[in-house]
Amino acid sequence: MDFRQLEYFTEVARFKSFTRAAEHLHVTQPTLSKMVRHLEEELEMELFDRSKRQIVLTDAGETLLIEGEKILRQLSDLPSHLYDVMHLTKGTIRLGIPPLIGSLFFPGLLRRFEEMYPMIQIELIEAGGHALEKAVVAGEVDLIATVLPSDEHLTTHPFIEEELHLFLPNDHPLADRSMIALEEVADMPFVLFNETFSLHDVVLNACQDAGFTPNVSRVSSQWDFLCLLVAEGNAVTVLPRSIANRFSIRGVKTIPLKTRVPWHLGIAVPTGRYQSYVTRKWIQFVSDMYSK
């Protein structure tokens, strides 16, 4: 078995079609079919069940696909390993950040990191936490900042923890309280981050723990828009305390919750996947900054 045979086999398995795999690999279908057949003869086992209309892997094919993808990924990572050896302070990090986390914690971090490592470039990709977890598992980004706990396929490095507070209109009857229970605003409309953001689920779970399902009247991808909706006087939201600490929000009162709702943040990378030197350097940098 050689690298090319394995690559051709995995492409046929991925596309479930010799024709589409051949087009993707820029080879003729007979060439591809011959290569796969030689692999089957070498292994002395059938890898595809060709009796059905759509190509289906046999048990042996399923096993080879799982192990073969590991081998191909390791070969793909080899240039990065070699690059690390030759260029220990150069490289690019594709960093996924939810907009809220980015606004609150990353401007200063990015500036200081760039001052310390001017040859390392950071490419930022903004999206919701759920979308970013899928992206990092798929290899579309190198690492992400996310709300913990995260996807089971990720290894996380916690860096900050704080609490969520209730944001309500200044003229709300409960606005003068020093502390408030979520169930006390159960009859109010809630405005939340949309379903692609991890914070959406955190708030829904907190409300359910308090004994009610919130009436979500609006969703958004922008925390400041949520606060503007609250300031209009007909909705509440739940957001990190840091927003009130760092930004002036006219018409909105921020009150701690009686039952603490923690907001844990971490840097996450795919478990078992090779991490470049510059990626490891960023993780260590963030951990050091928040351990002080």
C-alpha positions in Angstrom: 0.0 0.0 0.0 1.3 3.5 -0.9 0.2 7.0 -0.1 -1.5 7.5 -3.5 -3.6 4.3 -3.2 -4.8 5.4 0.3 -5.6 8.9 -0.9 -7.6 7.6 -3.9 -9.5 5.1 -1.7 -10.5 7.8 0.9 -11.7 10.2 -1.9 -13.9 7.5 -3.4 -15.3 6.7 0.1 -15.9 10.4 0.8 -17.7 11.1 -2.4 -19.4 7.7 -2.6 -18.7 7.9 -6.3 -15.7 6.9 -8.5 -16.8 9.5 -11.1 -16.9 12.5 -8.6 -13.7 11.3 -6.9 -11.9 11.1 -10.2 -13.0 14.6 -11.1 -11.8 15.9 -7.8 -8.4 14.2 -8.1 -8.1 15.2 -11.7 -7.5 11.6 -12.9 -9.5 9.4 -15.3 -12.1 7.1 -13.8 -10.4 4.0 -15.2 -7.1 5.0 -13.6 -8.9 5.6 -10.2 -10.8 2.3 -10.4 -7.6 0.4 -11.3 -5.7 1.9 -8.4 -8.5 1.0 -5.9 -8.7 -2.5 -7.3 -5.0 -3.0 -6.9 -5.3 -1.9 -3.3 -8.1 -4.5 -2.7 -6.0 -7.2 -4.4 -3.0 -6.3 -2.2 -5.0 -6.4 1.0 -6.9 -9.5 -0.3 -10.3 -8.0 0.7 -13.2 -6.1 -0.8 -13.3 -2.4 0.4 -16.5 -1.4 -1.4 -19.8 -3.2 -1.9 -20.4 -2.6 -5.6 -23.7 -4.5 -5.8 -25.8 -1.5 -4.7 -26.7 1.6 -6.7 -24.6 3.8 -4.5 -21.1 2.8 -3.4 -21.1 1.5 0.2 -18.0 0.6 2.3 -17.6 -2.9 3.6 -16.5 -3.5 7.2 -12.9 -3.7 6.0 -13.4 -0.5 4.1 -14.9 1.3 7.1 -11.8 0.3 9.2 -9.4 1.3 6.5 -11.1 4.7 6.1 -10.8 5.5 9.8 -7.2 4.5 10.0 -6.3 5.8 6.6 -7.6 9.3 7.4 -5.4 9.4 10.5 -2.3 8.5 8.3 -3.2 11.1 5.7 -3.7 13.7 8.4 -0.3 12.9 9.9 1.3 13.2 6.5 -0.5 16.5 6.0 0.9 17.8 9.3 4.5 16.8 8.5 5.3 20.1 6.7 4.0 22.0 9.8 6.3 20.0 12.0 9.3 20.7 9.8 8.4 24.4 9.5 8.4 24.6 13.3 11.9 23.2 13.4 13.2 25.8 10.9 11.1 28.9 11.9 10.3 28.8 15.6 8.9 32.4 15.7 7.1 32.7 12.4 3.7 31.5 11.3 0.0 32.2 11.1 -2.8 31.4 13.6 -6.4 31.1 12.4 -8.3 32.1 15.6 -12.0 31.8 15.9 -13.7 34.2 18.3 -17.4 34.9 19.1 -17.9 38.6 18.7 -18.9 39.1 22.4 -15.8 37.4 23.7 -13.6 39.2 21.2 -15.0 42.6 22.2 -14.6 42.0 26.0 -11.2 40.3 26.2 -9.2 40.2 23.0 -8.2 43.7 21.8 -5.6 44.1 24.5 -4.4 40.4 24.2 -3.9 40.7 20.5 -2.0 44.0 20.8 0.4 42.6 23.5 0.9 39.3 21.6 1.8 41.1 18.4 4.3 43.3 20.3 6.0 40.2 21.7 5.8 38.1 18.5 5.7 40.5 15.5 6.4 37.7 13.0 3.3 35.7 14.0 0.2 36.7 12.2 -3.3 36.1 13.7 -6.2 35.7 11.3 -9.5 36.3 13.1 -12.7 34.5 12.2 -15.8 35.7 14.0 -18.9 33.5 14.5 -21.1 32.0 17.2 -19.6 29.5 19.6 -21.5 26.5 18.1 -20.4 27.4 14.6 -16.8 27.8 15.7 -16.7 24.5 17.4 -17.7 22.8 14.2 -15.2 24.8 12.3 -12.2 23.9 14.5 -13.1 20.2 14.4 -13.3 20.4 10.6 -9.9 22.1 10.5 -11.2 25.4 9.1 -9.6 27.3 12.1 -6.7 26.3 14.3 -8.2 27.1 17.6 -11.1 29.0 19.1 -12.2 31.0 22.2 -15.4 29.4 23.5 -17.8 29.0 26.4 -17.1 25.9 28.5 -17.9 23.1 28.6 -17.4 22.5 24.9 -17.6 19.8 22.2 -16.3 16.4 23.4 -13.8 16.3 20.6 -12.0 19.4 21.8 -9.3 19.9 24.4 -9.8 23.1 26.4 -7.6 25.5 28.3 -9.7 27.7 30.6 -8.6 31.3 31.0 -11.4 33.3 32.6 -14.6 32.8 34.7 -17.2 35.4 35.6 -20.9 35.6 36.2 -23.9 36.5 34.1 -26.1 39.4 35.2 -29.7 40.4 34.4 -30.0 43.5 32.1 -33.4 45.2 32.4 -34.8 48.7 31.7 -34.0 51.5 34.1 -37.7 52.1 34.8 -38.5 48.5 35.5 -40.2 48.1 39.0 -37.3 45.7 40.0 -34.5 48.0 38.8 -33.7 49.3 42.3 -33.0 45.7 43.6 -29.4 44.8 44.6 -30.1 41.2 43.5 -32.8 39.4 41.5 -34.0 35.9 40.8 -34.6 34.9 37.2 -38.1 33.6 37.9 -39.1 37.2 39.0 -38.9 38.3 35.3 -40.4 35.1 33.9 -43.3 37.0 32.4 -41.1 39.5 30.6 -40.0 39.0 27.0 -36.3 37.9 26.7 -33.9 39.0 23.9 -31.0 36.7 23.4 -28.1 35.8 21.2 -29.2 33.6 18.4 -28.9 29.8 18.4 -25.4 29.7 16.9 -24.0 31.3 20.1 -23.2 29.1 23.1 -24.6 31.9 25.4 -28.0 31.3 24.0 -28.1 27.8 25.5 -26.5 28.9 28.7 -29.4 31.4 29.3 -32.1 28.9 28.3 -30.7 26.3 30.7 -30.5 28.9 33.5 -34.2 29.8 33.0 -35.2 26.2 32.9 -33.3 25.6 36.2 -35.3 28.5 37.6 -38.5 26.7 36.6 -39.7 28.4 33.4 -39.1 28.6 29.7 -38.5 32.2 28.6 -40.5 33.9 25.9 -37.8 34.8 23.5 -39.1 37.8 21.5 -35.9 38.7 19.5 -32.5 37.1 18.8 -29.4 38.8 17.5 -25.7 38.3 17.0 -24.8 41.7 18.6 -24.8 42.3 22.3 -25.2 46.1 21.9 -28.4 45.6 19.8 -29.8 43.4 22.6 -29.1 46.2 25.1 -30.9 48.7 22.9 -33.9 46.5 22.8 -33.8 46.2 26.6 -33.5 50.0 26.9 -36.7 50.4 24.9 -38.4 49.1 28.0 -40.2 45.9 27.0 -37.6 43.2 27.4 -34.8 41.8 29.5 -31.6 39.9 28.7 -28.8 38.0 30.5 -25.3 38.9 29.6 -21.8 38.8 31.2 -21.0 41.3 34.0 -18.0 42.6 32.0 -20.3 44.3 29.5 -21.7 46.6 32.3 -18.2 47.1 33.7 -16.6 48.1 30.4 -19.3 49.9 28.5 -21.8 52.6 29.3 -25.3 51.4 28.4 -27.9 54.2 28.6 -31.3 53.2 29.8 -30.3 49.8 31.1 -29.7 48.6 34.7 -27.5 45.6 35.4 -28.4 43.4 38.5 -26.6 40.3 39.8 -28.6 37.1 39.9 -29.5 35.4 43.1 -28.7 32.0 41.7 -25.2 32.3 40.3 -24.9 31.6 36.5 -21.2 31.1 35.7 -19.7 32.0 32.3 -16.5 30.0 31.8 -14.3 30.7 28.8 -11.4 28.7 27.4 -9.2 28.2 24.4 -10.1 25.0 22.6 -8.3 22.9 20.0 -9.1 19.5 18.4 -8.1 16.6 20.7 -5.3 14.6 19.3 -4.5 16.8 16.4 -1.1 18.3 15.8 -0.8 21.9 17.1 1.9 24.1 15.5 4.5 25.9 17.6 2.8 29.3 17.1 -0.6 27.9 18.2 0.9 26.5 21.3 2.6 29.8 21.9 -0.7 31.6 21.7 -2.4 29.2 24.2 0.5 29.6 26.7 0.4 33.4 26.3 -3.3 33.6 27.0 -3.0 31.3 30.0 -0.1 33.3 31.4 -1.9 36.6 31.0 -5.0 35.5 32.9 -3.0 33.6 35.6 -1.5 36.9 36.8 
